Amino acid sequence: MKQKGRSENVLSQWSLPAFILPLALGLWNGGISSAEELLYDPDVVLVMKDKVFHVVKGVQSDNPLANPAFSLPVGRDVVVLLRNEDNVAHEFVSPLLLKVDDLQLSGRATLVYTLTAVGVRVEPRDSMLLRFDIPDAGFDQFHFWCNIHGKLLD
């Protein structure tokens, strides 16, 4: 029977913390980095501030709708940057996202599902990117809202 030496015991004691520490540090790193923001030039930038959506890129001046919307051509790859500058969480929810086949997320967020829409919950001071191809959804307006605070816009 072979006995373990002192060096084998020391190695086994450190292997678990050596694995857990990088994992924990990675989980604490929230949001997206500025390098990720630069990787994709967002088509639309939405800032959530003062419990209101502010469309800072991709806004349409001729939008007749009460809630924020913007037009996107079918089949186009689109990148949406969501930036929560509030001290409370916000949700970005849309019926269009329910029809998307390949929704790619970059950053920290929680997926949100309703009967008629899909979205993400963005925690305070976090940012995230959504990337997807616009499906043929039968409408040409991209409506969205916050389930937490209602249909708020700037």
VMD Tcl script that builds the backbone (N, CA, C; Angstrom):
set m [mol new atoms 462]
animate dup $m
set s [atomselect $m all]
$s set {name element resname resid chain x y z} {
  {N N MET 1 A 0.839 -1.179 0.000}
  {CA C MET 1 A 0.000 0.000 0.000}
  {C C MET 1 A 0.884 1.242 0.000}
  {N N LYS 2 A 0.600 2.141 -0.900}
  {CA C LYS 2 A 1.416 3.343 -1.046}
  {C C LYS 2 A 0.842 4.442 -0.168}
  {N N GLN 3 A 1.709 5.119 0.593}
  {CA C GLN 3 A 1.266 6.215 1.443}
  {C C GLN 3 A 1.513 7.532 0.723}
  {N N LYS 4 A 0.580 8.458 0.969}
  {CA C LYS 4 A 0.738 9.784 0.358}
  {C C LYS 4 A 1.798 10.566 1.109}
  {N N GLY 5 A 2.617 11.236 0.359}
  {CA C GLY 5 A 3.625 12.090 0.953}
  {C C GLY 5 A 3.058 13.459 1.282}
  {N N ARG 6 A 3.801 14.241 2.011}
  {CA C ARG 6 A 3.365 15.575 2.427}
  {C C ARG 6 A 3.076 16.463 1.215}
  {N N SER 7 A 3.855 16.384 0.163}
  {CA C SER 7 A 3.662 17.244 -1.010}
  {C C SER 7 A 2.346 16.937 -1.711}
  {N N GLU 8 A 1.891 15.697 -1.714}
  {CA C GLU 8 A 0.622 15.359 -2.345}
  {C C GLU 8 A -0.548 15.930 -1.557}
  {N N ASN 9 A -0.456 15.942 -0.207}
  {CA C ASN 9 A -1.518 16.518 0.627}
  {C C ASN 9 A -1.625 18.018 0.422}
  {N N VAL 10 A -0.506 18.695 0.340}
  {CA C VAL 10 A -0.500 20.138 0.136}
  {C C VAL 10 A -1.104 20.473 -1.222}
  {N N LEU 11 A -0.742 19.726 -2.238}
  {CA C LEU 11 A -1.271 19.965 -3.574}
  {C C LEU 11 A -2.785 19.796 -3.602}
  {N N SER 12 A -3.299 18.753 -2.967}
  {CA C SER 12 A -4.740 18.521 -2.989}
  {C C SER 12 A -5.490 19.584 -2.198}
  {N N GLN 13 A -4.885 20.161 -1.160}
  {CA C GLN 13 A -5.532 21.213 -0.382}
  {C C GLN 13 A -5.669 22.493 -1.200}
  {N N TRP 14 A -4.758 22.763 -2.092}
  {CA C TRP 14 A -4.777 24.012 -2.860}
  {C C TRP 14 A -5.517 23.901 -4.186}
  {N N SER 15 A -5.801 22.701 -4.648}
  {CA C SER 15 A -6.423 22.573 -5.961}
  {C C SER 15 A -7.846 23.119 -5.979}
  {N N LEU 16 A -8.625 22.909 -4.929}
  {CA C LEU 16 A -9.997 23.420 -4.900}
  {C C LEU 16 A -10.027 24.951 -4.854}
  {N N PRO 17 A -9.291 25.616 -3.936}
  {CA C PRO 17 A -9.288 27.089 -3.966}
  {C C PRO 17 A -8.728 27.658 -5.269}
  {N N ALA 18 A -7.764 26.970 -5.863}
  {CA C ALA 18 A -7.195 27.453 -7.125}
  {C C ALA 18 A -8.221 27.397 -8.245}
  {N N PHE 19 A -9.172 26.487 -8.149}
  {CA C PHE 19 A -10.233 26.392 -9.156}
  {C C PHE 19 A -11.362 27.372 -8.855}
  {N N ILE 20 A -11.743 27.514 -7.596}
  {CA C ILE 20 A -12.898 28.337 -7.216}
  {C C ILE 20 A -12.598 29.825 -7.337}
  {N N LEU 21 A -11.418 30.269 -6.974}
  {CA C LEU 21 A -11.089 31.692 -6.988}
  {C C LEU 21 A -11.248 32.324 -8.370}
  {N N PRO 22 A -10.674 31.782 -9.443}
  {CA C PRO 22 A -10.893 32.399 -10.764}
  {C C PRO 22 A -12.359 32.357 -11.190}
  {N N LEU 23 A -13.061 31.293 -10.832}
  {CA C LEU 23 A -14.474 31.192 -11.174}
  {C C LEU 23 A -15.263 32.291 -10.470}
  {N N ALA 24 A -15.005 32.496 -9.183}
  {CA C ALA 24 A -15.716 33.528 -8.425}
  {C C ALA 24 A -15.382 34.920 -8.943}
  {N N LEU 25 A -14.132 35.175 -9.247}
  {CA C LEU 25 A -13.754 36.485 -9.777}
  {C C LEU 25 A -14.425 36.743 -11.111}
  {N N GLY 26 A -14.556 35.741 -11.927}
  {CA C GLY 26 A -15.230 35.884 -13.213}
  {C C GLY 26 A -16.700 36.189 -13.052}
  {N N LEU 27 A -17.351 35.610 -12.047}
  {CA C LEU 27 A -18.770 35.860 -11.828}
  {C C LEU 27 A -19.019 37.250 -11.265}
  {N N TRP 28 A -18.068 37.783 -10.502}
  {CA C TRP 28 A -18.256 39.117 -9.943}
  {C C TRP 28 A -18.070 40.203 -10.982}
  {N N ASN 29 A -17.427 39.912 -12.064}
  {CA C ASN 29 A -17.191 40.896 -13.110}
  {C C ASN 29 A -18.475 41.079 -13.908}
  {N N GLY 30 A -19.232 42.112 -13.596}
  {CA C GLY 30 A -20.532 42.300 -14.224}
  {C C GLY 30 A -20.467 43.209 -15.433}
  {N N GLY 31 A -21.515 43.164 -16.245}
  {CA C GLY 31 A -21.621 44.041 -17.395}
  {C C GLY 31 A -20.662 43.657 -18.498}
  {N N ILE 32 A -20.581 44.526 -19.479}
  {CA C ILE 32 A -19.675 44.279 -20.599}
  {C C ILE 32 A -18.522 45.254 -20.525}
  {N N SER 33 A -17.397 44.851 -21.058}
  {CA C SER 33 A -16.231 45.727 -21.054}
  {C C SER 33 A -16.318 46.701 -22.217}
  {N N SER 34 A -15.542 47.761 -22.137}
  {CA C SER 34 A -15.529 48.725 -23.235}
  {C C SER 34 A -14.962 48.086 -24.499}
  {N N ALA 35 A -14.102 47.076 -24.349}
  {CA C ALA 35 A -13.584 46.367 -25.523}
  {C C ALA 35 A -14.715 45.641 -26.241}
  {N N GLU 36 A -15.643 45.048 -25.466}
  {CA C GLU 36 A -16.790 44.385 -26.085}
  {C C GLU 36 A -17.698 45.399 -26.767}
  {N N GLU 37 A -17.853 46.580 -26.146}
  {CA C GLU 37 A -18.668 47.626 -26.763}
  {C C GLU 37 A -18.067 48.057 -28.096}
  {N N LEU 38 A -16.734 48.104 -28.174}
  {CA C LEU 38 A -16.073 48.524 -29.403}
  {C C LEU 38 A -16.075 47.429 -30.464}
  {N N LEU 39 A -16.204 46.173 -30.044}
  {CA C LEU 39 A -16.198 45.064 -30.985}
  {C C LEU 39 A -17.357 45.168 -31.966}
  {N N TYR 40 A -18.525 45.530 -31.467}
  {CA C TYR 40 A -19.702 45.716 -32.308}
  {C C TYR 40 A -20.156 47.156 -32.169}
  {N N ASP 41 A -20.244 47.859 -33.277}
  {CA C ASP 41 A -20.797 49.204 -33.252}
  {C C ASP 41 A -22.310 49.042 -33.156}
  {N N PRO 42 A -22.910 49.388 -32.016}
  {CA C PRO 42 A -24.348 49.150 -31.864}
  {C C PRO 42 A -25.173 49.971 -32.842}
  {N N ASP 43 A -26.216 49.334 -33.369}
  {CA C ASP 43 A -27.169 50.033 -34.230}
  {C C ASP 43 A -28.093 50.904 -33.392}
  {N N VAL 44 A -28.374 50.437 -32.191}
  {CA C VAL 44 A -29.269 51.144 -31.273}
  {C C VAL 44 A -28.610 51.168 -29.904}
  {N N VAL 45 A -28.635 52.330 -29.252}
  {CA C VAL 45 A -28.150 52.459 -27.883}
  {C C VAL 45 A -29.305 52.974 -27.039}
  {N N LEU 46 A -29.651 52.192 -26.023}
  {CA C LEU 46 A -30.707 52.580 -25.087}
  {C C LEU 46 A -30.091 52.770 -23.718}
  {N N VAL 47 A -30.317 53.944 -23.139}
  {CA C VAL 47 A -29.848 54.228 -21.793}
  {C C VAL 47 A -31.068 54.257 -20.884}
  {N N MET 48 A -30.991 53.511 -19.798}
  {CA C MET 48 A -32.056 53.497 -18.801}
  {C C MET 48 A -31.604 54.398 -17.663}
  {N N LYS 49 A -32.276 55.541 -17.547}
  {CA C LYS 49 A -31.871 56.532 -16.555}
  {C C LYS 49 A -33.109 57.247 -16.045}
  {N N ASP 50 A -33.157 57.491 -14.749}
  {CA C ASP 50 A -34.306 58.137 -14.109}
  {C C ASP 50 A -35.591 57.362 -14.399}
  {N N LYS 51 A -35.463 56.036 -14.429}
  {CA C LYS 51 A -36.581 55.114 -14.673}
  {C C LYS 51 A -37.266 55.357 -16.012}
  {N N VAL 52 A -36.482 55.798 -17.001}
  {CA C VAL 52 A -36.987 56.091 -18.341}
  {C C VAL 52 A -35.982 55.549 -19.357}
  {N N PHE 53 A -36.471 55.053 -20.509}
  {CA C PHE 53 A -35.609 54.678 -21.628}
  {C C PHE 53 A -35.249 55.938 -22.410}
  {N N HIS 54 A -33.979 56.100 -22.699}
  {CA C HIS 54 A -33.511 57.189 -23.556}
  {C C HIS 54 A -32.867 56.542 -24.783}
  {N N VAL 55 A -33.446 56.728 -25.955}
  {CA C VAL 55 A -32.873 56.189 -27.189}
  {C C VAL 55 A -31.831 57.201 -27.653}
  {N N VAL 56 A -30.544 56.898 -27.415}
  {CA C VAL 56 A -29.488 57.853 -27.746}
  {C C VAL 56 A -28.857 57.576 -29.109}
  {N N LYS 57 A -29.129 56.398 -29.673}
  {CA C LYS 57 A -28.691 56.100 -31.036}
  {C C LYS 57 A -29.756 55.212 -31.665}
  {N N GLY 58 A -30.150 55.552 -32.887}
  {CA C GLY 58 A -31.176 54.781 -33.572}
  {C C GLY 58 A -32.561 55.377 -33.430}
  {N N VAL 59 A -32.653 56.564 -32.846}
  {CA C VAL 59 A -33.955 57.212 -32.640}
  {C C VAL 59 A -34.544 57.650 -33.975}
  {N N GLN 60 A -35.868 57.624 -34.057}
  {CA C GLN 60 A -36.554 58.092 -35.255}
  {C C GLN 60 A -37.394 59.306 -34.900}
  {N N SER 61 A -37.109 60.403 -35.547}
  {CA C SER 61 A -37.812 61.650 -35.242}
  {C C SER 61 A -39.274 61.609 -35.658}
  {N N ASP 62 A -39.629 60.769 -36.625}
  {CA C ASP 62 A -41.012 60.723 -37.103}
  {C C ASP 62 A -41.836 59.626 -36.431}
  {N N ASN 63 A -41.422 59.160 -35.260}
  {CA C ASN 63 A -42.136 58.102 -34.551}
  {C C ASN 63 A -43.448 58.642 -33.985}
  {N N PRO 64 A -44.613 58.188 -34.494}
  {CA C PRO 64 A -45.901 58.670 -34.000}
  {C C PRO 64 A -46.410 57.893 -32.787}
  {N N LEU 65 A -45.677 56.874 -32.341}
  {CA C LEU 65 A -46.157 56.012 -31.268}
  {C C LEU 65 A -45.844 56.580 -29.896}
  {N N ALA 66 A -46.700 56.233 -28.933}
  {CA C ALA 66 A -46.526 56.730 -27.566}
  {C C ALA 66 A -45.328 56.086 -26.876}
  {N N ASN 67 A -45.076 54.800 -27.118}
  {CA C ASN 67 A -43.927 54.162 -26.498}
  {C C ASN 67 A -42.757 54.145 -27.473}
  {N N PRO 68 A -41.542 54.024 -26.941}
  {CA C PRO 68 A -40.377 54.105 -27.817}
  {C C PRO 68 A -40.380 52.991 -28.855}
  {N N ALA 69 A -39.997 53.332 -30.077}
  {CA C ALA 69 A -39.930 52.355 -31.168}
  {C C ALA 69 A -38.918 52.826 -32.193}
  {N N PHE 70 A -38.398 51.880 -32.962}
  {CA C PHE 70 A -37.541 52.217 -34.081}
  {C C PHE 70 A -37.719 51.140 -35.131}
  {N N SER 71 A -37.568 51.508 -36.405}
  {CA C SER 71 A -37.753 50.562 -37.509}
  {C C SER 71 A -36.446 49.852 -37.819}
  {N N LEU 72 A -36.572 48.571 -38.132}
  {CA C LEU 72 A -35.422 47.768 -38.505}
  {C C LEU 72 A -35.805 46.893 -39.687}
  {N N PRO 73 A -34.961 46.815 -40.722}
  {CA C PRO 73 A -35.296 45.997 -41.892}
  {C C PRO 73 A -35.183 44.501 -41.594}
  {N N VAL 74 A -36.100 43.726 -42.144}
  {CA C VAL 74 A -36.131 42.275 -41.958}
  {C C VAL 74 A -34.851 41.648 -42.497}
  {N N GLY 75 A -34.322 40.660 -41.765}
  {CA C GLY 75 A -33.133 39.933 -42.193}
  {C C GLY 75 A -31.820 40.588 -41.823}
  {N N ARG 76 A -31.867 41.783 -41.296}
  {CA C ARG 76 A -30.640 42.507 -40.950}
  {C C ARG 76 A -30.136 42.078 -39.577}
  {N N ASP 77 A -28.836 41.958 -39.446}
  {CA C ASP 77 A -28.196 41.686 -38.168}
  {C C ASP 77 A -28.160 42.997 -37.390}
  {N N VAL 78 A -28.668 43.002 -36.175}
  {CA C VAL 78 A -28.729 44.232 -35.388}
  {C C VAL 78 A -28.073 44.009 -34.027}
  {N N VAL 79 A -27.408 45.057 -33.550}
  {CA C VAL 79 A -26.790 45.045 -32.226}
  {C C VAL 79 A -27.416 46.172 -31.417}
  {N N VAL 80 A -27.941 45.816 -30.244}
  {CA C VAL 80 A -28.570 46.787 -29.347}
  {C C VAL 80 A -27.753 46.820 -28.061}
  {N N LEU 81 A -27.283 48.005 -27.689}
  {CA C LEU 81 A -26.569 48.192 -26.433}
  {C C LEU 81 A -27.555 48.710 -25.398}
  {N N LEU 82 A -27.678 48.009 -24.285}
  {CA C LEU 82 A -28.519 48.434 -23.166}
  {C C LEU 82 A -27.600 48.879 -22.041}
  {N N ARG 83 A -27.786 50.104 -21.572}
  {CA C ARG 83 A -26.945 50.634 -20.499}
  {C C ARG 83 A -27.845 51.162 -19.389}
  {N N ASN 84 A -27.805 50.532 -18.228}
  {CA C ASN 84 A -28.623 50.938 -17.090}
  {C C ASN 84 A -27.807 51.883 -16.213}
  {N N GLU 85 A -28.163 53.150 -16.227}
  {CA C GLU 85 A -27.456 54.145 -15.421}
  {C C GLU 85 A -28.205 54.461 -14.132}
  {N N ASP 86 A -29.286 53.729 -13.867}
  {CA C ASP 86 A -30.061 53.921 -12.639}
  {C C ASP 86 A -29.501 53.077 -11.502}
  {N N ASN 87 A -30.025 53.337 -10.312}
  {CA C ASN 87 A -29.679 52.546 -9.136}
  {C C ASN 87 A -30.675 51.420 -8.905}
  {N N VAL 88 A -31.566 51.187 -9.864}
  {CA C VAL 88 A -32.544 50.102 -9.796}
  {C C VAL 88 A -32.454 49.284 -11.085}
  {N N ALA 89 A -32.892 48.037 -11.019}
  {CA C ALA 89 A -32.888 47.176 -12.205}
  {C C ALA 89 A -33.976 47.608 -13.178}
  {N N HIS 90 A -33.747 47.328 -14.459}
  {CA C HIS 90 A -34.741 47.572 -15.512}
  {C C HIS 90 A -34.841 46.327 -16.380}
  {N N GLU 91 A -35.987 46.176 -17.037}
  {CA C GLU 91 A -36.167 45.102 -18.004}
  {C C GLU 91 A -36.395 45.706 -19.377}
  {N N PHE 92 A -35.819 45.075 -20.375}
  {CA C PHE 92 A -36.011 45.440 -21.775}
  {C C PHE 92 A -36.751 44.265 -22.394}
  {N N VAL 93 A -38.038 44.469 -22.723}
  {CA C VAL 93 A -38.910 43.382 -23.176}
  {C C VAL 93 A -39.566 43.784 -24.491}
  {N N SER 94 A -39.656 42.828 -25.435}
  {CA C SER 94 A -40.269 43.102 -26.729}
  {C C SER 94 A -40.888 41.828 -27.306}
  {N N PRO 95 A -42.033 41.961 -27.996}
  {CA C PRO 95 A -42.600 40.795 -28.679}
  {C C PRO 95 A -41.731 40.329 -29.851}
  {N N LEU 96 A -40.927 41.217 -30.415}
  {CA C LEU 96 A -40.054 40.835 -31.521}
  {C C LEU 96 A -39.032 39.788 -31.082}
  {N N LEU 97 A -38.510 39.915 -29.870}
  {CA C LEU 97 A -37.495 38.981 -29.386}
  {C C LEU 97 A -38.051 37.569 -29.222}
  {N N LEU 98 A -39.356 37.444 -29.106}
  {CA C LEU 98 A -40.002 36.133 -29.030}
  {C C LEU 98 A -39.847 35.370 -30.344}
  {N N LYS 99 A -39.710 36.096 -31.447}
  {CA C LYS 99 A -39.620 35.491 -32.780}
  {C C LYS 99 A -38.181 35.314 -33.270}
  {N N VAL 100 A -37.208 35.783 -32.505}
  {CA C VAL 100 A -35.798 35.692 -32.893}
  {C C VAL 100 A -35.296 34.264 -32.687}
  {N N ASP 101 A -34.602 33.725 -33.703}
  {CA C ASP 101 A -34.066 32.361 -33.610}
  {C C ASP 101 A -32.754 32.288 -32.841}
  {N N ASP 102 A -31.864 33.251 -33.052}
  {CA C ASP 102 A -30.527 33.189 -32.469}
  {C C ASP 102 A -30.221 34.487 -31.736}
  {N N LEU 103 A -30.686 34.602 -30.512}
  {CA C LEU 103 A -30.436 35.787 -29.694}
  {C C LEU 103 A -29.110 35.600 -28.969}
  {N N GLN 104 A -28.159 36.509 -29.227}
  {CA C GLN 104 A -26.851 36.444 -28.582}
  {C C GLN 104 A -26.765 37.546 -27.537}
  {N N LEU 105 A -26.324 37.181 -26.335}
  {CA C LEU 105 A -26.196 38.128 -25.238}
  {C C LEU 105 A -24.734 38.261 -24.857}
  {N N SER 106 A -24.312 39.478 -24.573}
  {CA C SER 106 A -22.970 39.719 -24.081}
  {C C SER 106 A -23.092 40.643 -22.882}
  {N N GLY 107 A -22.625 40.175 -21.742}
  {CA C GLY 107 A -22.780 40.933 -20.512}
  {C C GLY 107 A -23.637 40.159 -19.539}
  {N N ARG 108 A -23.879 40.763 -18.387}
  {CA C ARG 108 A -24.646 40.084 -17.346}
  {C C ARG 108 A -26.091 40.546 -17.386}
  {N N ALA 109 A -27.017 39.595 -17.504}
  {CA C ALA 109 A -28.441 39.908 -17.524}
  {C C ALA 109 A -29.213 38.642 -17.185}
  {N N THR 110 A -30.480 38.815 -16.870}
  {CA C THR 110 A -31.379 37.702 -16.602}
  {C C THR 110 A -32.422 37.676 -17.698}
  {N N LEU 111 A -32.627 36.517 -18.315}
  {CA C LEU 111 A -33.663 36.406 -19.338}
  {C C LEU 111 A -35.033 36.514 -18.691}
  {N N VAL 112 A -35.945 37.204 -19.385}
  {CA C VAL 112 A -37.308 37.425 -18.902}
  {C C VAL 112 A -38.267 36.901 -19.961}
  {N N TYR 113 A -39.222 36.088 -19.535}
  {CA C TYR 113 A -40.223 35.533 -20.450}
  {C C TYR 113 A -41.614 35.937 -19.988}
  {N N THR 114 A -42.459 36.384 -20.930}
  {CA C THR 114 A -43.874 36.611 -20.666}
  {C C THR 114 A -44.648 35.818 -21.716}
  {N N LEU 115 A -45.962 35.864 -21.658}
  {CA C LEU 115 A -46.762 35.151 -22.654}
  {C C LEU 115 A -46.603 35.738 -24.049}
  {N N THR 116 A -46.339 37.038 -24.136}
  {CA C THR 116 A -46.313 37.709 -25.437}
  {C C THR 116 A -44.962 38.307 -25.815}
  {N N ALA 117 A -43.968 38.187 -24.949}
  {CA C ALA 117 A -42.688 38.847 -25.229}
  {C C ALA 117 A -41.544 38.159 -24.478}
  {N N VAL 118 A -40.334 38.501 -24.891}
  {CA C VAL 118 A -39.106 38.026 -24.253}
  {C C VAL 118 A -38.215 39.238 -24.041}
  {N N GLY 119 A -37.376 39.180 -23.026}
  {CA C GLY 119 A -36.465 40.287 -22.796}
  {C C GLY 119 A -35.376 39.930 -21.812}
  {N N VAL 120 A -34.712 40.972 -21.318}
  {CA C VAL 120 A -33.633 40.806 -20.350}
  {C C VAL 120 A -33.811 41.804 -19.215}
  {N N ARG 121 A -33.363 41.393 -18.052}
  {CA C ARG 121 A -33.334 42.277 -16.882}
  {C C ARG 121 A -31.883 42.701 -16.705}
  {N N VAL 122 A -31.658 44.011 -16.668}
  {CA C VAL 122 A -30.312 44.567 -16.526}
  {C C VAL 122 A -30.214 45.202 -15.142}
  {N N GLU 123 A -29.263 44.752 -14.370}
  {CA C GLU 123 A -29.084 45.238 -13.003}
  {C C GLU 123 A -28.532 46.668 -12.998}
  {N N PRO 124 A -28.636 47.357 -11.860}
  {CA C PRO 124 A -28.149 48.739 -11.772}
  {C C PRO 124 A -26.677 48.867 -12.178}
  {N N ARG 125 A -26.400 49.898 -12.953}
  {CA C ARG 125 A -25.040 50.255 -13.395}
  {C C ARG 125 A -24.392 49.213 -14.304}
  {N N ASP 126 A -25.173 48.289 -14.866}
  {CA C ASP 126 A -24.642 47.288 -15.793}
  {C C ASP 126 A -24.985 47.658 -17.228}
  {N N SER 127 A -24.230 47.091 -18.156}
  {CA C SER 127 A -24.492 47.230 -19.590}
  {C C SER 127 A -24.473 45.849 -20.212}
  {N N MET 128 A -25.159 45.710 -21.328}
  {CA C MET 128 A -25.139 44.447 -22.049}
  {C C MET 128 A -25.478 44.681 -23.506}
  {N N LEU 129 A -25.047 43.747 -24.353}
  {CA C LEU 129 A -25.334 43.802 -25.784}
  {C C LEU 129 A -26.280 42.671 -26.161}
  {N N LEU 130 A -27.247 42.991 -27.021}
  {CA C LEU 130 A -28.112 42.004 -27.661}
  {C C LEU 130 A -27.748 42.002 -29.134}
  {N N ARG 131 A -27.594 40.819 -29.715}
  {CA C ARG 131 A -27.321 40.736 -31.151}
  {C C ARG 131 A -28.224 39.663 -31.740}
  {N N PHE 132 A -28.896 39.996 -32.857}
  {CA C PHE 132 A -29.817 39.053 -33.482}
  {C C PHE 132 A -30.145 39.512 -34.890}
  {N N ASP 133 A -30.665 38.588 -35.692}
  {CA C ASP 133 A -31.180 38.908 -37.022}
  {C C ASP 133 A -32.653 39.245 -36.879}
  {N N ILE 134 A -33.080 40.312 -37.546}
  {CA C ILE 134 A -34.482 40.721 -37.476}
  {C C ILE 134 A -35.332 39.699 -38.229}
  {N N PRO 135 A -36.270 39.051 -37.531}
  {CA C PRO 135 A -37.136 38.085 -38.220}
  {C C PRO 135 A -38.270 38.791 -38.949}
  {N N ASP 136 A -38.901 38.088 -39.864}
  {CA C ASP 136 A -40.105 38.613 -40.507}
  {C C ASP 136 A -41.237 38.408 -39.512}
  {N N ALA 137 A -41.520 39.444 -38.751}
  {CA C ALA 137 A -42.465 39.328 -37.641}
  {C C ALA 137 A -43.851 39.842 -37.986}
  {N N GLY 138 A -44.055 40.329 -39.198}
  {CA C GLY 138 A -45.368 40.841 -39.570}
  {C C GLY 138 A -45.580 42.293 -39.176}
  {N N PHE 139 A -44.559 42.925 -38.625}
  {CA C PHE 139 A -44.633 44.347 -38.305}
  {C C PHE 139 A -43.244 44.938 -38.448}
  {N N ASP 140 A -43.185 46.255 -38.658}
  {CA C ASP 140 A -41.879 46.869 -38.907}
  {C C ASP 140 A -41.444 47.817 -37.801}
  {N N GLN 141 A -42.132 47.807 -36.690}
  {CA C GLN 141 A -41.728 48.638 -35.562}
  {C C GLN 141 A -41.215 47.745 -34.438}
  {N N PHE 142 A -40.178 48.182 -33.789}
  {CA C PHE 142 A -39.552 47.439 -32.703}
  {C C PHE 142 A -40.026 48.049 -31.389}
  {N N HIS 143 A -41.140 47.564 -30.848}
  {CA C HIS 143 A -41.695 48.085 -29.597}
  {C C HIS 143 A -41.013 47.402 -28.418}
  {N N PHE 144 A -40.803 48.139 -27.355}
  {CA C PHE 144 A -40.203 47.565 -26.160}
  {C C PHE 144 A -40.672 48.337 -24.946}
  {N N TRP 145 A -40.500 47.733 -23.775}
  {CA C TRP 145 A -40.924 48.366 -22.531}
  {C C TRP 145 A -40.177 47.725 -21.366}
  {N N CYS 146 A -40.376 48.282 -20.191}
  {CA C CYS 146 A -39.817 47.754 -18.952}
  {C C CYS 146 A -40.969 47.148 -18.158}
  {N N ASN 147 A -40.918 45.856 -17.883}
  {CA C ASN 147 A -41.967 45.210 -17.093}
  {C C ASN 147 A -42.006 45.717 -15.661}
  {N N ILE 148 A -40.898 46.199 -15.157}
  {CA C ILE 148 A -40.830 46.663 -13.773}
  {C C ILE 148 A -41.479 48.033 -13.626}
  {N N HIS 149 A -41.182 48.949 -14.529}
  {CA C HIS 149 A -41.632 50.335 -14.398}
  {C C HIS 149 A -42.672 50.747 -15.427}
  {N N GLY 150 A -43.113 49.840 -16.263}
  {CA C GLY 150 A -44.117 50.183 -17.266}
  {C C GLY 150 A -43.483 50.672 -18.548}
  {N N LYS 151 A -44.303 51.223 -19.402}
  {CA C LYS 151 A -43.856 51.670 -20.726}
  {C C LYS 151 A -43.344 53.100 -20.627}
  {N N LEU 152 A -42.084 53.221 -20.247}
  {CA C LEU 152 A -41.483 54.528 -20.013}
  {C C LEU 152 A -40.579 54.917 -21.161}
  {N N LEU 153 A -40.641 56.173 -21.538}
  {CA C LEU 153 A -39.798 56.661 -22.630}
  {C C LEU 153 A -39.361 58.082 -22.356}
  {N N ASP 154 A -38.402 58.525 -23.133}
  {CA C ASP 154 A -37.896 59.893 -23.035}
  {C C ASP 154 A -38.569 60.728 -24.102}
}
mol reanalyze $m
mol bondsrecalc $m
mol representation Tube
mol addrep $m
